[in-house]
Amino acid sequence: MKKIILLFAMMLAVGTVSAAKLYATFGTPGGNASYDATTFTYAWTGSTNNLMNCFTFSNGELANYTTLNFTFTELSDGASVRINVLFSDNTNKSKSYYSAGSKATAITELLDDTHTAADITAIRFGGNSNTGSTVVKASEMYLEDNTNELTATFKTPGSNASYSSPTYTWTGSSSNLMTVFEFANGELAKYSKLTFTFSNLVDGPVRMGYYVGSTFTEIGNGYYSAGTKEVDLTTLGVELSTVTSIAFGGRSNAGSCDILATDVKLTGNTTIADPYFHTPASNGTYNAPTYTWTGNGNNLMTIYEFANGELANFETLIATTSNMTSGKSWRMGYIPTSGTYTNFTGAPYYSDGTKTVDLASHDVDMSTVEKIQFGGNGDAGSETFSINVLQTGILLKTRQFSTHDGNRKYTVCLPYALTADEVTAVGGEFYELTSVAD
């Protein structure tokens, strides 16, 4: 019997299936409490009306997580804190923790006998006694992933449409959209593929699109036939963390079709998506592949944005550049919640080529980083400098392998197939070794 062994010489890194954690985003506490984001101090003066939102869910997203983890310190003597969940029917349940420290609780422990995790619309933090204070950080409160798939939850369609499962019907081409996903915490950035299936299409095409704030953008040019459709979200040209909802609707004056919420799904990333290049500041311009700058101030171009602490899930940032103006340099760095730009270790870079940043080597808590930016480091003045950089030349990776002497091979088992383009993006070399065993 022959056995085939595949060895993968990994000189860079492999992306895992998706980001593993969803970090908290703190809201304003109730009237009997306050939160100081500078000192991370939450204080309360009464045991009621003091809850502070940590997570909000518009679309049953909590069903995709198994565990809530959080750390609180410096708890006042005699005081206690609680985790409270709000359900879609406006009922709630609290779980109390009477000592400071790191806690982990299964989501199932937060439920009652009549609700599921998909029914939770918010997770809240609050004091459990008349008065007290504690230190709690958004970067130390997170949910851990259980699955990479999110199923739609249909909302009430616009005035020119109706939905009675499984039939969606519309009478006009406007004001007929039905929201199928809502995102309160930038969650769409975790997903790479949208699939949906509809059947029994009558008298007209249908459309799918997304909202950024109040602006609706249609995906494609309409879908004119029934069946299963698949959309690669990374090709939409929008920063996915800014998308607030996805909606489905008719595209002609009247019609109907059958569609079930279980047939509309988002699937998690199998590789790390390329960054989305934003418009540079006033002293810089970008016209792919060339980034041009006229001074070392006010020229930064945002290449990643993080709405919910996602950078903490990654270990390595890799950037490849070329054709830099002779004698000049470029920089790459991060902006945490404090709003102060800081170069990554090693920047500015005085040569082009491939640069690798070990994120774990930096003192900053990566879950607090809101942006990664790229910029020129030339002298201030009117002279222009340039360098070539492509979105496909910048990657965030979640796992790092040691190269040692360059001859070490690694065997890696992946839960998905890699395309030829993904193999190229990974940056390693594949070897096939055939051995024979009787």
N, C-alpha and C positions, 0 to 999 in steps of 0.2 A: 504494500500500500504506500503510495507516495503522499508526502505531506509538503505543502507549499508554505514557506515562511516568508512574510514580507517584512523587511526592515526599512525603517524610515529614519534617515539621518537628518535630525532636526537641528538646524543651526540658529533658528530664531524662536518661533513659538507657534502654538496652535490655539485658535479660539474655541472656547467651549460653547455649549448650546445656546446659552443666553446669560445675561446678567443674573446673578444669584440672589441679589438683595434689592429691596425697595425701601429707601430711607424715608424717615418722617419729614413732613413739612408742617411746621407748627403754625396754628392759627391764633387768633386773639382769644385769651381766656375769658370766662364769664366775669360778671361784675365784681365778684368777691375775690378775684385773683389777678395777678400780673405776671408778666414774663419779661426779664431783662436779657435780651439776646447777646449783650456784651459779656455779662458775667454768667450767663446760662442759668440764672436763678429764677425759679418759679416759686411764687409766694402766694399764700391765700389767707383770708381773714374769716372765712366761714366754710362750713362743710357742704353747703349747697351753692349753686350758681357759680362754680369755680372751674368748670371743665374747659380744657384746651384741646382743640382738634389736633391730632397727630397724623391721621390719614383720613382721606375721604374717598368714597367709592361710588361712582355713578352707574356702574355697569356690572355689578356682581363680581368685581375683580378679586375680592378677598378669597373667593373660592379657589384661586390659583396659588394660595400660600398655605403653609402648614404651621409655621411657628412665628410668634412675636418675641423679639429679643429687645431688651432695653436695660440701661444702666442709670441709676440715680444715686447721688452722693450727698453728703452734708445734710442729711435729714434732721430737722429740728427735733430736740428731745420730746418724746411723747407723741410726736406726730406720725401719721401714716398716710400713704398715698394709694390711689386706686387706678385701675384701668377700666374704662367704661366703653361699652359698644352700643351704638345706636342702630336700631333695625329700621327697615323701610316702612314699617307701620308706626313709627315714632315711639315704640317701646324701647327700653334699654335694660342693660344688665351690667353690674359692676363686679370686679374681682379686686380684692384688696391685697396689698403687700405691705407688711408692717416693719420691714427693715430695709436699710439702704443696701445697694450692691447691684450686681448684674442678675437679671432675671430672664428666664426663657419659659414661655408658656405655649402650649399647643392651642391653636385657634379653636379647637373643639371645646376647650375648657372655658371659652368665653361665651359659648352658646347656651341657650335654654332649651326646653323640650319642644318648642314650637317653631324654631328658626334654624336655618342653615347658614353657612358662612356667606353664601351669595346674597343673603338678606341684610347683611351688615352694610350700612352706608357710611359709617364713621367709626374710627377708634379714637378715644379721648383719654386724656390724662388729667388727674385731679387730686386735690387733697381729700383725705378721708376723716379729718378731725376738724375742730373748730378753727384752728389757726396753725400755721407752720410754714416752712420753706424747705426747698431742696434744690440741688443742681441737677439739671437734666438737659442733655444735648440731643439735637436732631440727628447728629452724626453717630449717636450711640443708641438709636432706636430704629429698628428695621424689621421688615418681614422677610422671611426666607421663602424662596420659590419652591413650588411643588410640581408645576407643569409648565410647558411652553406654549400652551394653546388656550385661547380665550374665545368663548362662544358668545354670540350676540345676545343682547336683551333689547327687544323691540319697544320703542316708545310710540306714543300716539302720533299718527301722521298729521301733516298739515291739513288745512280746511278743505282742500280739493281732493282728499284721499281718505280711505278707510282701510282698516285691516281686521279681518275676522279669520283666524287661523284655519287653513293656510293661505287664504286668498287676500292679496293686496289689490285694491281697486282705486283708480284715480279718474277724475273727470276733467282735469285741466293740467296743462303742462307746467304751471307754476303753483306755488303753495301746496305741494303734494308730498314733500320729502318726509320720510320716516327715519328717525335717528336709530341706528343699529348699534353704535358704540359711543360712549362718552368717556373722556379722559380728564380727570381732575388733577393728576400729578405727573403729566408728561409721559404716561405709560406707553404710548404708541412707539416710543423710541426703542422699546424692548422687542418689537416685532418686525419681521421682515416680509411677511407674506399675508395677503388677504385673499381668501377664497369664498365664493358664494355660488349657490345653485338655485336656479329658479326654473319653473316649468309652466306649461299651459298658458303661454304668453298670448294675449288676445289684443289685436288692434293697436299695436304700437310698441316701440322699444322702451327699455328701461335704462337707468343710469345709476352709477355709484359715484360718490364724491366725498370730500372732506371739508371741514370748517377749520379755519384759523381765526379765532374770534368770531366775528359776524360774517366773514367772507367765505362763500362756498366756491369750491373749485371742483369741477367735474373731472373724474379720472377717465382718461381716454376720451373718445368721442361718442359715447353711448354704446350700449351692448344690444345689438339688434336681433339676437336669437336667444332662445332659451338654452339652458344647459349649465355646465359648471365653468366658472370663470376664475382665473388666478391672476392676481396683481402683485408684482414685485414692488413693494413699498419703497425700496431704496432707489428706485428710478423716478420717483415723483418730483424730485427737485425741490422738496420742502423739508425744513428741519422737523423731523417727526415729533420731537418733544413739544413742538408748538401747536400741534393739531389737537383741537378740543373735542371734535366728534367726527364720526363717519355716518353718512346718511344715504338712503336708498330711495329712488323715486321713479315715477313715470316720466318719459321724455316726449310724449305727444299729448294731444288734447284729451284723449280718453283711452282707457284700456284696463287690463287686469293681468295678473299672473299669480302663480302659487310660489310662496317662499316661506321657509321655516327658520326660526332663529337658530336652530341647531345646524342649519345648512350654511350659516354665515360665521366664519371663523378667522381669527388671527393666529398665526404661527410664529413662534419665537425664532430668533436669529440662530443660524447654524454656523455662520462665520461673522467676523467683526466687520461691520459696515464701514465704508469709506466715510471720511468726514464731510461735512457740508461747509463750503467756503462762503463766508459772509462778505459783504462789501467792506473793504478796508477803510480805516480812518482817513481823514482828509489829506494826509501827506503820502498816501499809498494808493495804488490802483492794481487791479488784477484783471488780466485778459489772458485766459488760459493759453499756454501754460505759464505765462510770464507775470510775475509780481514785480512792480516797480515802486520805488520810494524816493523821496527827495530829502529826507532828514530822519534822524533817529528818534524823533518824537512824533507822537500822534500818527503813527503809520500802521498800527497793528491790525491784523486781519484775524477775526475769530474763525477757528477751524473746527472746534467742537463746543457744544453747549450742553450742560447737564442740569436738568430740571430737578433732579431728585437724588443727588449723591451717587450717581452711577459710576463715577470714575473709581470709586473704592473697589470695584469689582475687577479692575485691570491691573496688570503688573508692568507692562512694557509699552512704550510709545516709540514707533519707528518712523522716521521721515527721510525721504530721499529727494535730493535737489540736484540741479545741474546748471551750468552756464552762468555762474555768479560773476558779477562785475569784478575784475581783477583788483585785489587789495582790499576788498570790502568783506563784510561778514553779515550773517543773519542770526536771528535769535528765535527762540521758542520758549514759552513759559505759560504760567497759569495765573488765574485770578480766583482767589477764594472768596467767601462771603464778605470778607473785609473790604473787597474791592481794590486791593493793591496788586498790580502786576509784578510777578517775580520770575526771573529766568530759571529754567531748569538747570541743574548742575551741568557744567560744560559749555553752556551758551554764554556769550555768542560763539558761533561756529565760524572759523576763519577759512574753511574750505567747504566746497559742496561735496555731494556724495551721500552716503547713508549714515544717519546718526541714530543711535539707540539710547533711549532714556529709561533707566530703571526707576520706576515710580516709587518703589518701596524704599529707595535710598533717600527720599526727601522727608524733612521733618514735618511738613504740613500734613494734616489729616485730609487725605484725598477725597473723602466723602463731602468735604466742605468746598471743593473746587467747583466753580460754576462755569468756567470757560478755559479752554486752551487756545492760545493765540500764537500767531506767526508774524514776524516782522523783520524789517531791515535794521541794520545796526550801523549804517553809514553816518558820516559827519553831517551835522545840521547845515542847511544852506540850500541853494537852488539847484545844485548838481543832482542829476538823477542816477540811480543805481538799479540793478535788476538781478533777478534770479528766477530760474524756472522751477516750478513745483506743481504737481498734479494731485488732485484729490485721491487718485489711486496710488499715489506714492506715500501716503500717510496712513498708518494703521495703528490701532490700539489692540493689544493682545492680552489674553488672560493667563497665559502660561509661558514660562520661560525655561529653556533647557540650556545647560552648560555645554559649551563647545569643547572644553578641555584642550586636547592637542589637535583638534580638528578631525580626528579619525574615529571618534566615538560614535557609535550608532545607537539609535533608540527604537524600540518597538512600541508603537502607539496603536491602541484600539479605539476607533472613533464610532459613535453611534449613528453615523450618517456617511453617505458617499461624498467624495470630493470631486468637483468638476475639474477640468484641465485648468481653467482660469483660477480656481480657488487654490489649486496646487501651486501655481505660479505666485499667487499673492502670499501664500504661506512662506515662501522664500527658502525652502529646504530642498533636499534631494531625495528621491525615492530609489531604493535598491530592491531587486527581487533576488532572493536566494532560494534555490531549490535543493532540498535535501531528501534523501530516500531512507525510509525506515520500514522494515518488514513487519 
